[in-house]
Amino acid sequence: MDNLFTQKVINANNVFSDSFIDAKTLYLYCFNTLPSLNYINYIDGEKSFTAICEKYKDDIENIHTTRWYKQKKKSFSLIKH
């Protein structure tokens, strides 16, 4: 007989990385599969975030962002890694 319930256990210490939520661990926990990752250098994070949200608005269930307060601009902006 197939298992109808799969127990998921996640170590809370692995959810946070450098005091921020580790999105890869959270994704694995929520969807039970490894996330695909893409890294692109030198892009405007705010502009790309807006474009992605607009294009995939019907598919997006939740949004997690990391923002950093910029003292000179007196506003928050996306962290650009």
DRENNU-175258 format. One record per residue: residue number from 1; z, x, y of N, C-alpha, C, CB in turn. Coordinates in steps of 0.02 Angstrom, whole numbers, padded with zeros to 5 digits. Glycine has a CB too. Layout:
% residues N
<pt NUM, <Z, X, Y>, <Z, X, Y>, <Z, X, Y>, <Z, X, Y>>
...
END
This chain:
% residues 81
<pt 1, <00000, 00042, -00059>, <00000, 00000, 00000>, <00000, 00044, 00062>, <00061, -00048, 00000>>
<pt 2, <-00040, 00026, 00111>, <-00044, 00065, 00173>, <00019, 00056, 00214>, <-00105, 00044, 00213>>
<pt 3, <00037, 00109, 00249>, <00094, 00103, 00295>, <00074, 00060, 00355>, <00118, 00173, 00319>>
<pt 4, <00115, 00013, 00371>, <00102, -00030, 00428>, <00135, -00003, 00492>, <00126, -00100, 00415>>
<pt 5, <00180, 00045, 00483>, <00217, 00071, 00540>, <00216, 00147, 00536>, <00290, 00044, 00541>>
<pt 6, <00197, 00178, 00591>, <00199, 00250, 00595>, <00254, 00269, 00644>, <00130, 00279, 00617>>
<pt 7, <00301, 00308, 00621>, <00356, 00328, 00665>, <00333, 00387, 00707>, <00419, 00346, 00624>>
<pt 8, <00344, 00383, 00772>, <00327, 00437, 00817>, <00392, 00464, 00846>, <00279, 00413, 00872>>
<pt 9, <00399, 00528, 00843>, <00457, 00560, 00873>, <00431, 00615, 00918>, <00505, 00589, 00818>>
<pt 10, <00457, 00617, 00978>, <00436, 00669, 01025>, <00499, 00700, 01054>, <00391, 00639, 01081>>
<pt 11, <00499, 00764, 01059>, <00555, 00801, 01088>, <00551, 00794, 01164>, <00555, 00876, 01066>>
<pt 12, <00601, 00765, 01195>, <00601, 00755, 01267>, <00592, 00820, 01306>, <00665, 00720, 01289>>
<pt 13, <00613, 00876, 01277>, <00605, 00940, 01310>, <00531, 00959, 01316>, <00642, 00995, 01272>>
<pt 14, <00489, 00932, 01273>, <00418, 00948, 01275>, <00378, 00902, 01321>, <00389, 00944, 01205>>
<pt 15, <00409, 00850, 01345>, <00374, 00804, 01390>, <00368, 00833, 01460>, <00410, 00736, 01393>>
<pt 16, <00417, 00874, 01478>, <00417, 00902, 01545>, <00400, 00976, 01544>, <00484, 00891, 01579>>
<pt 17, <00356, 00997, 01588>, <00337, 01067, 01595>, <00345, 01085, 01668>, <00264, 01079, 01569>>
<pt 18, <00385, 01134, 01684>, <00397, 01154, 01753>, <00420, 01095, 01795>, <00335, 01185, 01784>>
<pt 19, <00461, 01052, 01767>, <00491, 00993, 01799>, <00441, 00936, 01812>, <00523, 01013, 01863>>
<pt 20, <00380, 00943, 01789>, <00331, 00889, 01794>, <00315, 00863, 01724>, <00266, 00914, 01830>>
<pt 21, <00290, 00803, 01719>, <00272, 00775, 01654>, <00212, 00814, 01627>, <00255, 00699, 01660>>
<pt 22, <00217, 00834, 01564>, <00161, 00867, 01531>, <00114, 00813, 01505>, <00186, 00914, 01472>>
<pt 23, <00060, 00803, 01540>, <00014, 00748, 01525>, <-00016, 00753, 01456>, <-00041, 00746, 01577>>
<pt 24, <-00026, 00814, 01431>, <-00056, 00822, 01364>, <-00009, 00797, 01310>, <-00073, 00896, 01352>>
<pt 25, <00056, 00813, 01315>, <00104, 00789, 01266>, <00112, 00713, 01270>, <00173, 00823, 01277>>
<pt 26, <00113, 00687, 01330>, <00118, 00615, 01339>, <00057, 00579, 01311>, <00127, 00598, 01413>>
<pt 27, <-00002, 00606, 01322>, <-00063, 00577, 01295>, <-00061, 00576, 01219>, <-00125, 00617, 01319>>
<pt 28, <-00041, 00632, 01189>, <-00036, 00636, 01116>, <00012, 00583, 01090>, <-00013, 00706, 01095>>
<pt 29, <00068, 00574, 01123>, <00117, 00524, 01102>, <00089, 00453, 01108>, <00182, 00531, 01144>>
<pt 30, <00057, 00438, 01163>, <00033, 00370, 01176>, <-00027, 00350, 01133>, <00015, 00362, 01249>>
<pt 31, <-00073, 00397, 01122>, <-00136, 00380, 01089>, <-00143, 00411, 01020>, <-00193, 00403, 01132>>
<pt 32, <-00093, 00450, 00999>, <-00093, 00480, 00932>, <-00156, 00522, 00918>, <-00088, 00425, 00880>>
<pt 33, <-00182, 00553, 00970>, <-00239, 00598, 00964>, <-00236, 00649, 01020>, <-00306, 00558, 00966>>
<pt 34, <-00265, 00707, 01009>, <-00265, 00759, 01060>, <-00312, 00741, 01117>, <-00285, 00826, 01030>>
<pt 35, <-00292, 00754, 01178>, <-00337, 00739, 01235>, <-00392, 00791, 01241>, <-00297, 00736, 01300>>
<pt 36, <-00448, 00770, 01269>, <-00500, 00818, 01287>, <-00484, 00844, 01356>, <-00572, 00785, 01285>>
<pt 37, <-00493, 00907, 01366>, <-00477, 00938, 01430>, <-00539, 00972, 01458>, <-00420, 00989, 01423>>
<pt 38, <-00548, 00965, 01523>, <-00602, 00999, 01558>, <-00573, 01031, 01620>, <-00660, 00950, 01577>>
<pt 39, <-00593, 01092, 01634>, <-00569, 01126, 01693>, <-00630, 01147, 01734>, <-00526, 01189, 01674>>
<pt 40, <-00629, 01127, 01798>, <-00683, 01145, 01844>, <-00652, 01177, 01905>, <-00726, 01082, 01864>>
<pt 41, <-00673, 01237, 01920>, <-00647, 01274, 01977>, <-00675, 01247, 02043>, <-00664, 01348, 01970>>
<pt 42, <-00636, 01253, 02095>, <-00657, 01242, 02164>, <-00688, 01173, 02176>, <-00707, 01294, 02183>>
<pt 43, <-00652, 01121, 02157>, <-00675, 01054, 02174>, <-00623, 01022, 02219>, <-00686, 01011, 02110>>
<pt 44, <-00644, 00972, 02256>, <-00598, 00935, 02299>, <-00564, 00883, 02255>, <-00637, 00901, 02359>>
<pt 45, <-00500, 00895, 02239>, <-00462, 00852, 02194>, <-00457, 00780, 02219>, <-00394, 00879, 02184>>
<pt 46, <-00445, 00772, 02283>, <-00439, 00704, 02311>, <-00504, 00665, 02304>, <-00418, 00706, 02385>>
<pt 47, <-00560, 00698, 02319>, <-00625, 00665, 02316>, <-00644, 00648, 02244>, <-00679, 00710, 02348>>
<pt 48, <-00633, 00695, 02198>, <-00651, 00683, 02129>, <-00605, 00630, 02097>, <-00647, 00748, 02088>>
<pt 49, <-00541, 00631, 02116>, <-00494, 00581, 02090>, <-00516, 00510, 02111>, <-00422, 00594, 02117>>
<pt 50, <-00535, 00503, 02173>, <-00558, 00438, 02198>, <-00621, 00416, 02162>, <-00572, 00441, 02273>>
<pt 51, <-00668, 00462, 02152>, <-00731, 00445, 02119>, <-00720, 00426, 02046>, <-00780, 00505, 02123>>
<pt 52, <-00677, 00462, 02011>, <-00663, 00448, 01941>, <-00628, 00380, 01934>, <-00619, 00503, 01909>>
<pt 53, <-00579, 00367, 01978>, <-00544, 00302, 01977>, <-00592, 00244, 01989>, <-00488, 00301, 02028>>
<pt 54, <-00639, 00254, 02035>, <-00687, 00202, 02050>, <-00735, 00190, 01992>, <-00726, 00219, 02113>>
<pt 55, <-00760, 00244, 01963>, <-00810, 00237, 01909>, <-00779, 00208, 01846>, <-00840, 00306, 01894>>
<pt 56, <-00717, 00227, 01829>, <-00686, 00206, 01767>, <-00630, 00155, 01777>, <-00659, 00265, 01730>>
<pt 57, <-00631, 00118, 01832>, <-00577, 00072, 01848>, <-00563, 00020, 01794>, <-00592, 00037, 01913>>
<pt 58, <-00614, -00001, 01758>, <-00604, -00051, 01706>, <-00573, -00022, 01642>, <-00670, -00084, 01689>>
<pt 59, <-00578, 00044, 01634>, <-00552, 00077, 01574>, <-00483, 00107, 01585>, <-00600, 00131, 01552>>
<pt 60, <-00463, 00117, 01646>, <-00400, 00150, 01662>, <-00342, 00102, 01653>, <-00400, 00179, 01733>>
<pt 61, <-00293, 00122, 01612>, <-00234, 00080, 01601>, <-00176, 00104, 01644>, <-00214, 00081, 01527>>
<pt 62, <-00167, 00169, 01650>, <-00113, 00198, 01689>, <-00138, 00261, 01723>, <-00051, 00213, 01645>>
<pt 63, <-00107, 00279, 01778>, <-00125, 00340, 01814>, <-00063, 00383, 01823>, <-00158, 00324, 01882>>
<pt 64, <-00070, 00446, 01807>, <-00017, 00495, 01819>, <-00046, 00550, 01862>, <00013, 00523, 01751>>
<pt 65, <-00017, 00563, 01919>, <-00041, 00617, 01961>, <00017, 00664, 01979>, <-00074, 00589, 02026>>
<pt 66, <00000, 00723, 01997>, <00047, 00771, 02024>, <00026, 00786, 02095>, <00052, 00836, 01980>>
<pt 67, <00069, 00774, 02141>, <00052, 00785, 02212>, <00102, 00834, 02242>, <00051, 00719, 02251>>
<pt 68, <00080, 00872, 02290>, <00121, 00922, 02323>, <00122, 00907, 02397>, <00093, 00993, 02309>>
<pt 69, <00180, 00910, 02427>, <00186, 00897, 02499>, <00166, 00960, 02538>, <00258, 00874, 02518>>
<pt 70, <00116, 00953, 02581>, <00092, 01008, 02622>, <00125, 01003, 02691>, <00014, 01007, 02628>>
<pt 71, <00167, 01052, 02707>, <00205, 01050, 02770>, <00158, 01050, 02831>, <00252, 01111, 02774>>
<pt 72, <00107, 01091, 02830>, <00062, 01096, 02887>, <00025, 01030, 02900>, <00012, 01152, 02877>>
<pt 73, <00003, 00998, 02847>, <-00033, 00934, 02853>, <00013, 00875, 02860>, <-00079, 00924, 02794>>
<pt 74, <00078, 00886, 02842>, <00127, 00833, 02842>, <00104, 00773, 02799>, <00142, 00810, 02914>>
<pt 75, <00077, 00790, 02740>, <00055, 00739, 02693>, <00053, 00767, 02622>, <-00014, 00712, 02713>>
<pt 76, <00046, 00722, 02574>, <00041, 00743, 02504>, <-00033, 00754, 02486>, <00073, 00691, 02457>>
<pt 77, <-00045, 00800, 02441>, <-00112, 00809, 02413>, <-00106, 00826, 02339>, <-00150, 00865, 02451>>
<pt 78, <-00160, 00815, 02303>, <-00160, 00830, 02232>, <-00152, 00904, 02222>, <-00225, 00805, 02198>>
<pt 79, <-00117, 00922, 02168>, <-00110, 00993, 02151>, <-00177, 01016, 02122>, <-00051, 01005, 02100>>
<pt 80, <-00201, 01069, 02148>, <-00264, 01099, 02124>, <-00246, 01161, 02086>, <-00314, 01114, 02183>>
<pt 81, <-00259, 01161, 02022>, <-00241, 01218, 01979>, <-00299, 01267, 01977>, <-00224, 01195, 01907>>
END
